[in-house]
Amino acid sequence: MVNRKKRLQKGIESIEKQIKIHEEKLKKAEEEDNIELASYYKKEIEAKKKDKDEKKRLLKKGG
């Protein structure tokens, strides 16, 4: 149980880092008027946020 909590917490931290990286790439894509790439990063960020929320939910539930 403890291992699962640690793994979920590490997963959440990892996802948060990935979201930050994607947000930076999104900003760059928007600055370069690369609409398709910006759209891709927006979708990726949303998917990662959902993953993070799911892991947080599992963590609250008790692992």
Buried (B, 14 or more C-beta within 10 A) or exposed (E): EEEEEEEBBEBBEBBEEBBEBBBEBBEEBBEEEBEEBBEBBBEBBEEBEEBBEBBBEBBEEEB
